[in-house]
Amino acid sequence: MDLTVRRIVVTGGAGFLGRHVVGALRRRGSADVLVPRKAQYDLTCASDVQRMYEDFRPHVVIHLAAVVGGIGANRASPGRFFYENVMMGAMVMEQARRTGVEKFVGLGTICAYPKLASVPFRESDLWNGYPEETNAPYGIAKKMLLVQGQAYREQYGMNAIHLLPVNLYGPHDNFDPSSSHVIPALIRKCVEAIELGDSELVCWGTGRATREFLYVEDCAEAVCRATEHYDSPDPVNIGAGFEISIRDLAQLVAELSGFRGHIRFDPTKPDGQPRRSLDVSRAAEAFGFKATTDFREGLRQTIVWYKSVRSQSQAQLPVTQ
């Protein structure tokens, strides 16, 4: 598919992954990339979704909009995470079908995999068990996007594909301590500990759980490649193909941030899924995607970005006497 001659709507295009996908599309020569904003289009509301399609008339829809967060946010709002993600996916895809969109690209989540899936996770294992409890409502809601796409392909001939990205990190991530994922949470903890002169910081869990991480710009490239070249009903893992424990991750973030104090883990807090790592062979074979950003370098760039934004924000605070 030649994306330079298509009108492309990227839901969630102003978000963390979305802004990088929009940038990657424009670098490819896609001049007609449209980003609906929540203030104008509430994608959990059927009339707003219909109006968005009437206003934008897209040829391609890349559906990235989602309610997301770390373990704490998922535990605090499981109903919201389930409902809003289900409704957005169902209505955005249904309206795409009704208006004859050429291609629908749905973004799922690694949280859809069973809690005790064999490592590395293979797409064929997606239905072999229930997701980890703390993020199951979110994972199952996003999995419904896969089911809907496959059903629409079978009944209506709709070209809907489904991508399963691993945990992302990079510039423009969410660093809000109430809802952030592990990497931005650790970066913020380290930077604040340095600023406050703290000798210790506390991390959730035992530190034994493992995760895989993908630099956000690599993920954006994968989304664009899949949009151009992938047309199968089978879901595709999008990842970097490595695994690191949370304990080792915390030590690496501390080293790169400059924090030299003690890292203490709080085992009364949940670890989440015991292990996460993907088999990424399908993406390589189907559309030639392979992550290119070195993890240490990606972390360094993310820390530099966050410190810069933090410094700018602090410099703009009013002076009080």
N, C-alpha and C positions, 0 to 999 in steps of 0.2 A: 504494500500500500504506500503510495506516494503522499506523505503527510504535508508536503508543501502546497498542495492544491486542495486540501480539505479544511473545512471549518471545524475546529476542535474545541469542545467544551471540556475543561478540567475542573470538576467539582473538587472543592478543597484546594484549589489552585493557589490560594494565598497562605496555605499552611506550610508546615515543615517540609514534607516531601513535595507538596504541590508546587511551591515556588521553584524548586530545583527541576521538576518535570517541565514546567512552563519555560524555564530558561533553556533546557536541553532541546525542547521543540523549536524554539526560536533560533537557536544556533544551527539547527538543521535546515532553516529556511521557511519554517511554518509562520506565516505572517498573520493568519487568522486564528489566533488562540484566545479563547474567551474564558473568563473566570467569574462565575456567579458568586456574589457575596451574600452572606447570611442575612444581612440587613435588608436586602431586596428579595431574596428567595429563601424561604425556610423549606428545606428539602424533606422535612417530615410532614409537610402540608401538601395535599394533592393539588390544590389549586395553584400553589406557588410553583410546584414542579411543572405543571402544564404550562403555566405562563413563561417559565424559563425556556422551555422548548419552543414556544411560539416566538419569543423574543430573539433567540440565538440561532434556531434552525441548524443544528449541528449535523455534520456528516459522521463524526466520531465523538464518542463520549468516553473520557477516562475518569472513572469514578473513584476519587480519593477521599472525599468527604467522609468523616467518621468522628465519633466521640471516642477518644482514646485516653489512656493514662497508665500509670504504673500500678503496682499491686495495691497500694493504699487507696487510690482512686477507684479501682475496680471493686474493692471490698466495700467502699462507702456508697457506691451508686450502681449496683448490679442491674436494677430495674431500668434505670435510664440508659445504661450502656447497651442493654439488650434492645429495648424498644426503639430508641432513636436510630441505631444502626440497622435494625431490621426494616424499619419504615423507610429510611433513606434509600437503602438498596432496592427494596421492592418497587417503590414508586419511580425512582429514577430509571431503572431498567424497563419497567412496564411502559413508561412514556416513550422511552427510546424505541421500543417495539412498535408502539402505535404510530410513531412519526417516521418509521422507516430508516432509522439510523443505520449506517453501513457497518459500524463496528462498535462494540461495547467492551471496554476493558475494565474489569472489576478487580479491586485490590482486596485480598483477604488478609489473613494473619497467621503467623506461626502458632498463635494461641489456640487455633482450631485443632491442632494435633492432640491425640490422646496423651494423658498425663504420663503414662509409662511407655510411650512409643519407643521402639528400638532406635538406637542412634547409629548412624545418622538417619534423620527422618526422611522417609521416601514417600512420594505422593501417594503410592498405593496403600500406605498405612493410615491414611487420613481418617478412615471410618472404623478403625480397629479398637475403639475405646472412647471413654468420656474424657473431655479436656480437664486440665488442672482446675480445681474448684474455684480458686480465687478469681480466675478470669474466664471461666466457662461461659457465662452469659454473653460476654463480648465475643469470644471465639465462636460460639455456636451461631450468634447473629450474623457474623461475617461469613460463616460457612454457608448460610442460606443463600448468599449471593452466588456461590458456585452451583448450588442445586437449581436455582432459578435460571441461571444462564444455560445450564445443560438441558433443562426442560424446554426452554424457549427455542433452543437450537433444534431440538427434536421435533417440536410441534410446529414452529413458525419458520424454521430455517434461519434464525437469527445468529449472526456471527458474534458470539459473546465468549470472551476468554477470561481466565481467572489466574491471578498471580498471588503467590504466597511469600511475601517478603519476611525476612528475619528481622530481629531488632535493629532499628536504624539509629544512627548517631551522626552528628556533624553540626556545622553552623546553622543557626536559626532554630535549633531544637527548643523544646519547652523546658525551661529551668525553674519553673514554679515548684517549690518543694511539696506542695499538696497534691500534685498530679504528674510530676515528671517521672521518666523512666530512669533506669539505674545509672547510666553514664552521666547525663546532665546532673542528676542528684549528687553523685560522687564528686563531680567537678565543682559544683557549688559548695558542697561541704568543705572540700579542701581549700578553696579560695577564701571562704569565710573564716575558716580556722586560722589561716595565715594572717588575715587582716586583724583578727581578734587576739592573736597570740596564743591560741589554745594549743595545748600539748597533746590532746587526744580528740579523735572524732569517732562517732558511733555509726555503724552500718547495720542494716537490717539482716536478720537471718544468721546462719552458721558460716556463710562464706563458701560452703561446699558445692552449692548449685553451680551449674555451668551454663553459659550462654554463648551464642554466636552473634556477631555484630557486623553490620554492613554500612559502609560510609554512604551518606544520603545521595551524593552525586553519582555514585556507582549504581544505586537503586534507580535513580532517575534515568540513567542510560539504559538499564534493563527494561524499564517500562516503555521507553521509546522504541527499543528494538523489538519487543514483543508486539507492540502496536503495529509496527511495520511488517513483521515477518511471521507472526504466530497466529494460526487460525484453527487450533484443535480444541475440542471440549475438555481435554485433560488439564487439570491444574498444574502449575509450574512453580517449584521452589525458586526463590530469588535470595541468594545468600553469598557468603564469602568462603564457606567450606572449612571453617575452623571452630575450635571450642576453647573457651577459657573459663576458669572458675571465677566466681565473684571475689574471692579472696585475692587471687592474683590480679584481677582487674583493679581492685581498690588500691593495691600496692603500686600498680603501674600508673594509675591516675594521680596518686599522691606524688610519685617520683616526678612526673611530667609537670605537675602543678607547682612543685617546690615545697610541698608539705613534708616535714621531717618528723612529725610527731607519731604517736602510737595510734594504730587503727584497732578498735575494739568491735567485735561482732556481738549483736544482741540476739541470742537464739530464741527469745520469746516472740520475736517477729517472724513471719512466714518467709520461707525461701522461695515459694512459688514452685513452678515445675522443676523437678530434680535436674534434668539435663535438656539442653536444646542445641542441636546442630543438624544442619541440613545436608542431604545429598543434592548437589547442585548440577548433576550431570545432564538432566533434561534440558535446562536452560542453555547449557553449552552446546548441546546437540541440536536443539530446535531453532535457536536464533543467535548462536555464537556469543552468548554473554558469559563473561568471566570478570569477577571483581578485580580491580587493578590498584586500589589504594591500600598501601601498607597500613596495618592497624595502628601501629605506634605513631606513624606520621599523621594518620587521620585524627587520632586523639590529640596530638600536639596542635593541629590546626584548629580543632574544636575548642581547646583550652585558650588558645590565643584569641580566637573570635570572642569567646565569652568574657575574657578579661577586658578586651577592648570595649565591648558594649557596656560592661559593668562600670568601667572608668568613665565613659561618656555619660552614663545615667547619673552617676554620683556627682560629676562636674556640673550637671544641670540643676542640682538640688538648690533651693533658695538658701541663702545665708541667714541664719537667725542670730540674734544678739541677746 
